[in-house]
Amino acid sequence: MRGIVKDYLDGKLSRRGFMSRMSHAGFGALGISSALQSLDPFLHASPQAGESSDSSIVPFQGTGG
């Protein structure tokens, strides 16, 4: 599922393709719909100033020790 979600958020997979791959992975229509709703804010979010658009980079704060 992680690969399917990553491809969808990276724009490599259309909404229809996401639904198709999820159903082939054994998810039902209700589960797919719920997943799409939860991913919607991430799909339409644009990076803020100083942030990368690469979804594999996750900003964090900490002391490092």
PQR file with spaces between the fields and no chain letter, atoms N, CA, C, O and H, PARSE charges and radii, in Angstrom:
ATOM       1  N    MET     1       0.829   -1.190    0.000 -0.4000 1.5000
ATOM       2  CA   MET     1       0.000    0.000    0.000 -0.0000 2.0000
ATOM       3  C    MET     1       0.871    1.250    0.000  0.5500 1.7000
ATOM       4  O    MET     1       0.520    2.242   -0.639 -0.5500 1.4000
ATOM       5  N    ARG     2       1.997    1.221    0.703 -0.4000 1.5000
ATOM       6  CA   ARG     2       2.861    2.406    0.759 -0.0000 2.0000
ATOM       7  C    ARG     2       3.320    2.840   -0.625  0.5500 1.7000
ATOM       8  O    ARG     2       3.344    4.031   -0.935 -0.5500 1.4000
ATOM       9  H    ARG     2       2.282    0.415    1.222  0.4000 1.0000
ATOM      10  N    GLY     3       3.684    1.871   -1.451 -0.4000 1.5000
ATOM      11  CA   GLY     3       4.134    2.187   -2.805 -0.0000 2.0000
ATOM      12  C    GLY     3       3.029    2.816   -3.637  0.5500 1.7000
ATOM      13  O    GLY     3       3.275    3.744   -4.408 -0.5500 1.4000
ATOM      14  H    GLY     3       3.665    0.904   -1.199  0.4000 1.0000
ATOM      15  N    ILE     4       1.823    2.315   -3.481 -0.4000 1.5000
ATOM      16  CA   ILE     4       0.680    2.849   -4.226 -0.0000 2.0000
ATOM      17  C    ILE     4       0.412    4.288   -3.786  0.5500 1.7000
ATOM      18  O    ILE     4       0.204    5.170   -4.618 -0.5500 1.4000
ATOM      19  H    ILE     4       1.624    1.562   -2.855  0.4000 1.0000
ATOM      20  N    VAL     5       0.419    4.516   -2.472 -0.4000 1.5000
ATOM      21  CA   VAL     5       0.178    5.860   -1.932 -0.0000 2.0000
ATOM      22  C    VAL     5       1.282    6.810   -2.390  0.5500 1.7000
ATOM      23  O    VAL     5       0.994    7.939   -2.788 -0.5500 1.4000
ATOM      24  H    VAL     5       0.588    3.799   -1.795  0.4000 1.0000
ATOM      25  N    LYS     6       2.529    6.375   -2.342 -0.4000 1.5000
ATOM      26  CA   LYS     6       3.645    7.236   -2.758 -0.0000 2.0000
ATOM      27  C    LYS     6       3.518    7.606   -4.227  0.5500 1.7000
ATOM      28  O    LYS     6       3.706    8.765   -4.596 -0.5500 1.4000
ATOM      29  H    LYS     6       2.763    5.458   -2.020  0.4000 1.0000
ATOM      30  N    ASP     7       3.199    6.620   -5.072 -0.4000 1.5000
ATOM      31  CA   ASP     7       3.025    6.903   -6.501 -0.0000 2.0000
ATOM      32  C    ASP     7       1.888    7.897   -6.729  0.5500 1.7000
ATOM      33  O    ASP     7       1.996    8.778   -7.582 -0.5500 1.4000
ATOM      34  H    ASP     7       3.046    5.678   -4.772  0.4000 1.0000
ATOM      35  N    TYR     8       0.808    7.763   -5.976 -0.4000 1.5000
ATOM      36  CA   TYR     8      -0.333    8.674   -6.114 -0.0000 2.0000
ATOM      37  C    TYR     8       0.049   10.090   -5.692  0.5500 1.7000
ATOM      38  O    TYR     8      -0.267   11.055   -6.388 -0.5500 1.4000
ATOM      39  H    TYR     8       0.721    7.047   -5.282  0.4000 1.0000
ATOM      40  N    LEU     9       0.726   10.214   -4.553 -0.4000 1.5000
ATOM      41  CA   LEU     9       1.107   11.538   -4.058 -0.0000 2.0000
ATOM      42  C    LEU     9       2.189   12.183   -4.915  0.5500 1.7000
ATOM      43  O    LEU     9       2.256   13.409   -5.008 -0.5500 1.4000
ATOM      44  H    LEU     9       0.982    9.430   -3.988  0.4000 1.0000
ATOM      45  N    ASP    10       3.031   11.373   -5.539 -0.4000 1.5000
ATOM      46  CA   ASP    10       4.079   11.896   -6.416 -0.0000 2.0000
ATOM      47  C    ASP    10       3.554   12.241   -7.804  0.5500 1.7000
ATOM      48  O    ASP    10       4.294   12.769   -8.634 -0.5500 1.4000
ATOM      49  H    ASP    10       2.977   10.377   -5.464  0.4000 1.0000
ATOM      50  N    GLY    11       2.283   11.948   -8.059 -0.4000 1.5000
ATOM      51  CA   GLY    11       1.679   12.275   -9.352 -0.0000 2.0000
ATOM      52  C    GLY    11       1.964   11.239  -10.427  0.5500 1.7000
ATOM      53  O    GLY    11       1.678   11.480  -11.600 -0.5500 1.4000
ATOM      54  H    GLY    11       1.682   11.519   -7.384  0.4000 1.0000
ATOM      55  N    LYS    12       2.520   10.096  -10.056 -0.4000 1.5000
ATOM      56  CA   LYS    12       2.819    9.046  -11.019 -0.0000 2.0000
ATOM      57  C    LYS    12       1.610    8.166  -11.295  0.5500 1.7000
ATOM      58  O    LYS    12       1.629    7.336  -12.204 -0.5500 1.4000
ATOM      59  H    LYS    12       2.753    9.901   -9.103  0.4000 1.0000
ATOM      60  N    LEU    13       0.563    8.352  -10.508 -0.4000 1.5000
ATOM      61  CA   LEU    13      -0.615    7.507  -10.587 -0.0000 2.0000
ATOM      62  C    LEU    13      -1.858    8.395  -10.507  0.5500 1.7000
ATOM      63  O    LEU    13      -1.972    9.241   -9.620 -0.5500 1.4000
ATOM      64  H    LEU    13       0.548    9.026   -9.770  0.4000 1.0000
ATOM      65  N    SER    14      -2.781    8.194  -11.439 -0.4000 1.5000
ATOM      66  CA   SER    14      -4.024    8.967  -11.422 -0.0000 2.0000
ATOM      67  C    SER    14      -4.947    8.444  -10.327  0.5500 1.7000
ATOM      68  O    SER    14      -4.699    7.392   -9.737 -0.5500 1.4000
ATOM      69  H    SER    14      -2.688    7.507  -12.160  0.4000 1.0000
ATOM      70  N    ARG    15      -6.003    9.187  -10.068 -0.4000 1.5000
ATOM      71  CA   ARG    15      -6.997    8.754   -9.066 -0.0000 2.0000
ATOM      72  C    ARG    15      -7.591    7.410   -9.473  0.5500 1.7000
ATOM      73  O    ARG    15      -7.761    6.519   -8.641 -0.5500 1.4000
ATOM      74  H    ARG    15      -6.204   10.042  -10.548  0.4000 1.0000
ATOM      75  N    ARG    16      -7.899    7.275  -10.741 -0.4000 1.5000
ATOM      76  CA   ARG    16      -8.454    6.020  -11.248 -0.0000 2.0000
ATOM      77  C    ARG    16      -7.438    4.884  -11.121  0.5500 1.7000
ATOM      78  O    ARG    16      -7.798    3.767  -10.748 -0.5500 1.4000
ATOM      79  H    ARG    16      -7.760    7.999  -11.417  0.4000 1.0000
ATOM      80  N    GLY    17      -6.179    5.166  -11.430 -0.4000 1.5000
ATOM      81  CA   GLY    17      -5.128    4.165  -11.285 -0.0000 2.0000
ATOM      82  C    GLY    17      -4.927    3.762   -9.836  0.5500 1.7000
ATOM      83  O    GLY    17      -4.704    2.590   -9.533 -0.5500 1.4000
ATOM      84  H    GLY    17      -5.888    6.073  -11.733  0.4000 1.0000
ATOM      85  N    PHE    18      -5.008    4.748   -8.933 -0.4000 1.5000
ATOM      86  CA   PHE    18      -4.908    4.465   -7.502 -0.0000 2.0000
ATOM      87  C    PHE    18      -6.013    3.506   -7.082  0.5500 1.7000
ATOM      88  O    PHE    18      -5.761    2.517   -6.394 -0.5500 1.4000
ATOM      89  H    PHE    18      -5.189    5.700   -9.179  0.4000 1.0000
ATOM      90  N    MET    19      -7.245    3.807   -7.505 -0.4000 1.5000
ATOM      91  CA   MET    19      -8.385    2.969   -7.138 -0.0000 2.0000
ATOM      92  C    MET    19      -8.225    1.558   -7.701  0.5500 1.7000
ATOM      93  O    MET    19      -8.540    0.579   -7.024 -0.5500 1.4000
ATOM      94  H    MET    19      -7.450    4.611   -8.064  0.4000 1.0000
ATOM      95  N    SER    20      -7.739    1.454   -8.926 -0.4000 1.5000
ATOM      96  CA   SER    20      -7.554    0.154   -9.554 -0.0000 2.0000
ATOM      97  C    SER    20      -6.494   -0.677   -8.830  0.5500 1.7000
ATOM      98  O    SER    20      -6.713   -1.851   -8.533 -0.5500 1.4000
ATOM      99  H    SER    20      -7.483    2.249   -9.475  0.4000 1.0000
ATOM     100  N    ARG    21      -5.348   -0.062   -8.549 -0.4000 1.5000
ATOM     101  CA   ARG    21      -4.273   -0.794   -7.870 -0.0000 2.0000
ATOM     102  C    ARG    21      -4.663   -1.181   -6.447  0.5500 1.7000
ATOM     103  O    ARG    21      -4.304   -2.259   -5.973 -0.5500 1.4000
ATOM     104  H    ARG    21      -5.170    0.891   -8.791  0.4000 1.0000
ATOM     105  N    MET    22      -5.396   -0.304   -5.768 -0.4000 1.5000
ATOM     106  CA   MET    22      -5.839   -0.627   -4.411 -0.0000 2.0000
ATOM     107  C    MET    22      -6.834   -1.787   -4.425  0.5500 1.7000
ATOM     108  O    MET    22      -6.777   -2.658   -3.558 -0.5500 1.4000
ATOM     109  H    MET    22      -5.687    0.571   -6.152  0.4000 1.0000
ATOM     110  N    SER    23      -7.745   -1.806   -5.404 -0.4000 1.5000
ATOM     111  CA   SER    23      -8.716   -2.900   -5.470 -0.0000 2.0000
ATOM     112  C    SER    23      -8.015   -4.210   -5.812  0.5500 1.7000
ATOM     113  O    SER    23      -8.403   -5.265   -5.310 -0.5500 1.4000
ATOM     114  H    SER    23      -7.791   -1.098   -6.108  0.4000 1.0000
ATOM     115  N    HIS    24      -6.992   -4.158   -6.655 -0.4000 1.5000
ATOM     116  CA   HIS    24      -6.226   -5.369   -6.965 -0.0000 2.0000
ATOM     117  C    HIS    24      -5.439   -5.850   -5.744  0.5500 1.7000
ATOM     118  O    HIS    24      -5.128   -7.036   -5.630 -0.5500 1.4000
ATOM     119  H    HIS    24      -6.677   -3.301   -7.063  0.4000 1.0000
ATOM     120  N    ALA    25      -5.120   -4.935   -4.841 -0.4000 1.5000
ATOM     121  CA   ALA    25      -4.402   -5.289   -3.617 -0.0000 2.0000
ATOM     122  C    ALA    25      -5.357   -5.829   -2.546  0.5500 1.7000
ATOM     123  O    ALA    25      -4.918   -6.229   -1.467 -0.5500 1.4000
ATOM     124  H    ALA    25      -5.372   -3.972   -4.934  0.4000 1.0000
ATOM     125  N    GLY    26      -6.662   -5.839   -2.844 -0.4000 1.5000
ATOM     126  CA   GLY    26      -7.623   -6.436   -1.922 -0.0000 2.0000
ATOM     127  C    GLY    26      -8.436   -5.461   -1.092  0.5500 1.7000
ATOM     128  O    GLY    26      -9.181   -5.878   -0.206 -0.5500 1.4000
ATOM     129  H    GLY    26      -7.019   -5.514   -3.720  0.4000 1.0000
ATOM     130  N    PHE    27      -8.309   -4.177   -1.361 -0.4000 1.5000
ATOM     131  CA   PHE    27      -9.080   -3.185   -0.607 -0.0000 2.0000
ATOM     132  C    PHE    27     -10.443   -3.000   -1.245  0.5500 1.7000
ATOM     133  O    PHE    27     -10.581   -3.073   -2.466 -0.5500 1.4000
ATOM     134  H    PHE    27      -7.704   -3.838   -2.081  0.4000 1.0000
ATOM     135  N    GLY    28     -11.449   -2.761   -0.418 -0.4000 1.5000
ATOM     136  CA   GLY    28     -12.807   -2.528   -0.892 -0.0000 2.0000
ATOM     137  C    GLY    28     -13.034   -1.067   -1.234  0.5500 1.7000
ATOM     138  O    GLY    28     -12.202   -0.207   -0.944 -0.5500 1.4000
ATOM     139  H    GLY    28     -11.337   -2.701    0.574  0.4000 1.0000
ATOM     140  N    ALA    29     -14.171   -0.805   -1.853 -0.4000 1.5000
ATOM     141  CA   ALA    29     -14.498    0.550   -2.298 -0.0000 2.0000
ATOM     142  C    ALA    29     -14.538    1.543   -1.142  0.5500 1.7000
ATOM     143  O    ALA    29     -14.069    2.672   -1.281 -0.5500 1.4000
ATOM     144  H    ALA    29     -14.846   -1.503   -2.088  0.4000 1.0000
ATOM     145  N    LEU    30     -15.091    1.135   -0.005 -0.4000 1.5000
ATOM     146  CA   LEU    30     -15.186    2.034    1.143 -0.0000 2.0000
ATOM     147  C    LEU    30     -13.790    2.377    1.682  0.5500 1.7000
ATOM     148  O    LEU    30     -13.520    3.526    2.033 -0.5500 1.4000
ATOM     149  H    LEU    30     -15.472    0.218    0.108  0.4000 1.0000
ATOM     150  N    GLY    31     -12.920    1.389    1.743 -0.4000 1.5000
ATOM     151  CA   GLY    31     -11.558    1.620    2.216 -0.0000 2.0000
ATOM     152  C    GLY    31     -10.766    2.510    1.274  0.5500 1.7000
ATOM     153  O    GLY    31     -10.002    3.368    1.716 -0.5500 1.4000
ATOM     154  H    GLY    31     -13.139    0.455    1.458  0.4000 1.0000
ATOM     155  N    ILE    32     -10.947    2.305   -0.021 -0.4000 1.5000
ATOM     156  CA   ILE    32     -10.257    3.125   -1.020 -0.0000 2.0000
ATOM     157  C    ILE    32     -10.747    4.559   -0.936  0.5500 1.7000
ATOM     158  O    ILE    32      -9.948    5.495   -0.981 -0.5500 1.4000
ATOM     159  H    ILE    32     -11.568    1.608   -0.380  0.4000 1.0000
ATOM     160  N    SER    33     -12.055    4.737   -0.813 -0.4000 1.5000
ATOM     161  CA   SER    33     -12.624    6.082   -0.691 -0.0000 2.0000
ATOM     162  C    SER    33     -12.089    6.795    0.543  0.5500 1.7000
ATOM     163  O    SER    33     -11.746    7.976    0.489 -0.5500 1.4000
ATOM     164  H    SER    33     -12.704    3.977   -0.776  0.4000 1.0000
ATOM     165  N    SER    34     -12.022    6.073    1.646 -0.4000 1.5000
ATOM     166  CA   SER    34     -11.501    6.644    2.888 -0.0000 2.0000
ATOM     167  C    SER    34     -10.032    7.036    2.735  0.5500 1.7000
ATOM     168  O    SER    34      -9.620    8.096    3.204 -0.5500 1.4000
ATOM     169  H    SER    34     -12.301    5.114    1.690  0.4000 1.0000
ATOM     170  N    ALA    35      -9.252    6.190    2.087 -0.4000 1.5000
ATOM     171  CA   ALA    35      -7.836    6.490    1.867 -0.0000 2.0000
ATOM     172  C    ALA    35      -7.680    7.738    0.999  0.5500 1.7000
ATOM     173  O    ALA    35      -6.842    8.594    1.283 -0.5500 1.4000
ATOM     174  H    ALA    35      -9.587    5.328    1.706  0.4000 1.0000
ATOM     175  N    LEU    36      -8.480    7.840   -0.048 -0.4000 1.5000
ATOM     176  CA   LEU    36      -8.406    9.015   -0.927 -0.0000 2.0000
ATOM     177  C    LEU    36      -8.755   10.292   -0.166  0.5500 1.7000
ATOM     178  O    LEU    36      -8.117   11.327   -0.362 -0.5500 1.4000
ATOM     179  H    LEU    36      -9.161    7.145   -0.279  0.4000 1.0000
ATOM     180  N    GLN    37      -9.763   10.221    0.698 -0.4000 1.5000
ATOM     181  CA   GLN    37     -10.140   11.396    1.481 -0.0000 2.0000
ATOM     182  C    GLN    37      -9.025   11.802    2.434  0.5500 1.7000
ATOM     183  O    GLN    37      -8.776   12.992    2.626 -0.5500 1.4000
ATOM     184  H    GLN    37     -10.280    9.380    0.857  0.4000 1.0000
ATOM     185  N    SER    38      -8.359   10.833    3.025 -0.4000 1.5000
ATOM     186  CA   SER    38      -7.290   11.162    3.970 -0.0000 2.0000
ATOM     187  C    SER    38      -6.043   11.676    3.253  0.5500 1.7000
ATOM     188  O    SER    38      -5.250   12.405    3.849 -0.5500 1.4000
ATOM     189  H    SER    38      -8.561    9.866    2.869  0.4000 1.0000
ATOM     190  N    LEU    39      -5.856   11.309    1.986 -0.4000 1.5000
ATOM     191  CA   LEU    39      -4.688   11.763    1.225 -0.0000 2.0000
ATOM     192  C    LEU    39      -4.911   13.105    0.544  0.5500 1.7000
ATOM     193  O    LEU    39      -3.952   13.760    0.138 -0.5500 1.4000
ATOM     194  H    LEU    39      -6.500   10.717    1.502  0.4000 1.0000
ATOM     195  N    ASP    40      -6.163   13.518    0.415 -0.4000 1.5000
ATOM     196  CA   ASP    40      -6.485   14.748   -0.306 -0.0000 2.0000
ATOM     197  C    ASP    40      -5.708   15.974    0.187  0.5500 1.7000
ATOM     198  O    ASP    40      -5.200   16.721   -0.649 -0.5500 1.4000
ATOM     199  H    ASP    40      -6.943   12.985    0.745  0.4000 1.0000
ATOM     200  N    PRO    41      -5.586   16.221    1.492 -0.5600 1.5000
ATOM     201  CA   PRO    41      -4.826   17.405    1.934  0.2800 2.0000
ATOM     202  C    PRO    41      -3.347   17.349    1.525  0.5500 1.7000
ATOM     203  O    PRO    41      -2.741   18.384    1.251 -0.5500 1.4000
ATOM     204  N    PHE    42      -2.776   16.158    1.485 -0.4000 1.5000
ATOM     205  CA   PHE    42      -1.371   16.019    1.103 -0.0000 2.0000
ATOM     206  C    PHE    42      -1.178   16.206   -0.393  0.5500 1.7000
ATOM     207  O    PHE    42      -0.143   16.707   -0.833 -0.5500 1.4000
ATOM     208  H    PHE    42      -3.269   15.316    1.708  0.4000 1.0000
ATOM     209  N    LEU    43      -2.165   15.807   -1.166 -0.4000 1.5000
ATOM     210  CA   LEU    43      -2.081   15.917   -2.616 -0.0000 2.0000
ATOM     211  C    LEU    43      -2.127   17.371   -3.060  0.5500 1.7000
ATOM     212  O    LEU    43      -1.452   17.752   -4.016 -0.5500 1.4000
ATOM     213  H    LEU    43      -3.005   15.400   -0.809  0.4000 1.0000
ATOM     214  N    HIS    44      -2.924   18.188   -2.365 -0.4000 1.5000
ATOM     215  CA   HIS    44      -3.103   19.577   -2.764 -0.0000 2.0000
ATOM     216  C    HIS    44      -2.215   20.542   -1.993  0.5500 1.7000
ATOM     217  O    HIS    44      -2.255   21.747   -2.244 -0.5500 1.4000
ATOM     218  H    HIS    44      -3.472   17.878   -1.588  0.4000 1.0000
ATOM     219  N    ALA    45      -1.420   20.039   -1.064 -0.4000 1.5000
ATOM     220  CA   ALA    45      -0.520   20.902   -0.295 -0.0000 2.0000
ATOM     221  C    ALA    45       0.664   21.288   -1.168  0.5500 1.7000
ATOM     222  O    ALA    45       1.238   20.449   -1.862 -0.5500 1.4000
ATOM     223  H    ALA    45      -1.388   19.061   -0.860  0.4000 1.0000
ATOM     224  N    SER    46       1.018   22.554   -1.127 -0.4000 1.5000
ATOM     225  CA   SER    46       2.201   23.007   -1.858 -0.0000 2.0000
ATOM     226  C    SER    46       3.305   23.283   -0.854  0.5500 1.7000
ATOM     227  O    SER    46       3.033   23.724    0.263 -0.5500 1.4000
ATOM     228  H    SER    46       0.551   23.236   -0.564  0.4000 1.0000
ATOM     229  N    PRO    47       4.552   23.028   -1.242 -0.5600 1.5000
ATOM     230  CA   PRO    47       5.653   23.267   -0.305  0.2800 2.0000
ATOM     231  C    PRO    47       5.776   24.743    0.049  0.5500 1.7000
ATOM     232  O    PRO    47       5.598   25.614   -0.803 -0.5500 1.4000
ATOM     233  N    GLN    48       6.084   25.014    1.315 -0.4000 1.5000
ATOM     234  CA   GLN    48       6.278   26.383    1.765 -0.0000 2.0000
ATOM     235  C    GLN    48       7.685   26.838    1.424  0.5500 1.7000
ATOM     236  O    GLN    48       8.517   26.029    1.014 -0.5500 1.4000
ATOM     237  H    GLN    48       6.229   24.306    2.007  0.4000 1.0000
ATOM     238  N    ALA    49       7.955   28.108    1.586 -0.4000 1.5000
ATOM     239  CA   ALA    49       9.268   28.660    1.271 -0.0000 2.0000
ATOM     240  C    ALA    49      10.349   27.905    2.030  0.5500 1.7000
ATOM     241  O    ALA    49      10.247   27.700    3.239 -0.5500 1.4000
ATOM     242  H    ALA    49       7.279   28.765    1.919  0.4000 1.0000
ATOM     243  N    GLY    50      11.379   27.496    1.311 -0.4000 1.5000
ATOM     244  CA   GLY    50      12.496   26.802    1.926 -0.0000 2.0000
ATOM     245  C    GLY    50      12.304   25.300    2.042  0.5500 1.7000
ATOM     246  O    GLY    50      13.211   24.599    2.489 -0.5500 1.4000
ATOM     247  H    GLY    50      11.463   27.663    0.329  0.4000 1.0000
ATOM     248  N    GLU    51      11.136   24.788    1.647 -0.4000 1.5000
ATOM     249  CA   GLU    51      10.885   23.359    1.715 -0.0000 2.0000
ATOM     250  C    GLU    51      11.036   22.748    0.329  0.5500 1.7000
ATOM     251  O    GLU    51      10.811   23.406   -0.687 -0.5500 1.4000
ATOM     252  H    GLU    51      10.399   25.357    1.283  0.4000 1.0000
ATOM     253  N    SER    52      11.414   21.502    0.310 -0.4000 1.5000
ATOM     254  CA   SER    52      11.557   20.765   -0.933 -0.0000 2.0000
ATOM     255  C    SER    52      10.215   20.173   -1.325  0.5500 1.7000
ATOM     256  O    SER    52       9.385   19.891   -0.461 -0.5500 1.4000
ATOM     257  H    SER    52      11.597   20.967    1.136  0.4000 1.0000
ATOM     258  N    SER    53       9.992   19.980   -2.626 -0.4000 1.5000
ATOM     259  CA   SER    53       8.769   19.339   -3.083 -0.0000 2.0000
ATOM     260  C    SER    53       8.934   17.822   -3.134  0.5500 1.7000
ATOM     261  O    SER    53       7.986   17.115   -3.474 -0.5500 1.4000
ATOM     262  H    SER    53      10.667   20.209   -3.328  0.4000 1.0000
ATOM     263  N    ASP    54      10.116   17.312   -2.804 -0.4000 1.5000
ATOM     264  CA   ASP    54      10.376   15.876   -2.793 -0.0000 2.0000
ATOM     265  C    ASP    54       9.666   15.256   -1.598  0.5500 1.7000
ATOM     266  O    ASP    54       9.938   15.624   -0.455 -0.5500 1.4000
ATOM     267  H    ASP    54      10.886   17.887   -2.528  0.4000 1.0000
ATOM     268  N    SER    55       8.750   14.309   -1.856 -0.4000 1.5000
ATOM     269  CA   SER    55       7.966   13.726   -0.769 -0.0000 2.0000
ATOM     270  C    SER    55       8.776   12.791    0.119  0.5500 1.7000
ATOM     271  O    SER    55       8.295   12.361    1.168 -0.5500 1.4000
ATOM     272  H    SER    55       8.530   14.010   -2.785  0.4000 1.0000
ATOM     273  N    SER    56      10.007   12.469   -0.295 -0.4000 1.5000
ATOM     274  CA   SER    56      10.811   11.577    0.537 -0.0000 2.0000
ATOM     275  C    SER    56      11.584   12.339    1.609  0.5500 1.7000
ATOM     276  O    SER    56      12.224   11.721    2.460 -0.5500 1.4000
ATOM     277  H    SER    56      10.398   12.818   -1.147  0.4000 1.0000
ATOM     278  N    ILE    57      11.534   13.670    1.580 -0.4000 1.5000
ATOM     279  CA   ILE    57      12.216   14.496    2.573 -0.0000 2.0000
ATOM     280  C    ILE    57      11.197   14.982    3.589  0.5500 1.7000
ATOM     281  O    ILE    57      10.197   15.603    3.231 -0.5500 1.4000
ATOM     282  H    ILE    57      11.014   14.172    0.889  0.4000 1.0000
ATOM     283  N    VAL    58      11.456   14.694    4.860 -0.4000 1.5000
ATOM     284  CA   VAL    58      10.542   15.064    5.926 -0.0000 2.0000
ATOM     285  C    VAL    58      11.252   16.024    6.875  0.5500 1.7000
ATOM     286  O    VAL    58      12.222   15.636    7.527 -0.5500 1.4000
ATOM     287  H    VAL    58      12.269   14.189    5.152  0.4000 1.0000
ATOM     288  N    PRO    59      10.783   17.281    6.967 -0.5600 1.5000
ATOM     289  CA   PRO    59      11.428   18.229    7.883  0.2800 2.0000
ATOM     290  C    PRO    59      11.145   17.873    9.345  0.5500 1.7000
ATOM     291  O    PRO    59      10.071   17.361    9.661 -0.5500 1.4000
ATOM     292  N    PHE    60      12.087   18.138   10.218 -0.4000 1.5000
ATOM     293  CA   PHE    60      11.909   17.879   11.642 -0.0000 2.0000
ATOM     294  C    PHE    60      12.747   18.854   12.439  0.5500 1.7000
ATOM     295  O    PHE    60      13.647   19.496   11.897 -0.5500 1.4000
ATOM     296  H    PHE    60      12.959   18.555    9.961  0.4000 1.0000
ATOM     297  N    GLN    61      12.453   18.968   13.739 -0.4000 1.5000
ATOM     298  CA   GLN    61      13.230   19.803   14.648 -0.0000 2.0000
ATOM     299  C    GLN    61      13.700   18.934   15.796  0.5500 1.7000
ATOM     300  O    GLN    61      12.990   18.025   16.226 -0.5500 1.4000
ATOM     301  H    GLN    61      11.723   18.446   14.179  0.4000 1.0000
ATOM     302  N    GLY    62      14.870   19.205   16.281 -0.4000 1.5000
ATOM     303  CA   GLY    62      15.391   18.439   17.402 -0.0000 2.0000
ATOM     304  C    GLY    62      16.825   18.846   17.719  0.5500 1.7000
ATOM     305  O    GLY    62      17.442   19.630   16.998 -0.5500 1.4000
ATOM     306  H    GLY    62      15.447   19.943   15.931  0.4000 1.0000
ATOM     307  N    THR    63      17.332   18.301   18.802 -0.4000 1.5000
ATOM     308  CA   THR    63      18.693   18.644   19.222 -0.0000 2.0000
ATOM     309  C    THR    63      19.729   17.716   18.589  0.5500 1.7000
ATOM     310  O    THR    63      20.920   18.027   18.583 -0.5500 1.4000
ATOM     311  H    THR    63      16.830   17.664   19.387  0.4000 1.0000
ATOM     312  N    GLY    64      19.284   16.589   18.061 -0.4000 1.5000
ATOM     313  CA   GLY    64      20.199   15.643   17.435 -0.0000 2.0000
ATOM     314  C    GLY    64      20.977   14.818   18.443  0.5500 1.7000
ATOM     315  O    GLY    64      21.937   14.141   18.073 -0.5500 1.4000
ATOM     316  H    GLY    64      18.317   16.336   18.066  0.4000 1.0000
ATOM     317  N    GLY    65      20.597   14.860   19.663 -0.4000 1.5000
ATOM     318  CA   GLY    65      21.353   14.083   20.628 -0.0000 2.0000
ATOM     319  C    GLY    65      20.566   13.765   21.787  0.5500 1.7000
ATOM     320  O    GLY    65      21.056   13.109   22.706 -0.5500 1.4000
ATOM     321  H    GLY    65      19.818   15.409   19.963  0.4000 1.0000
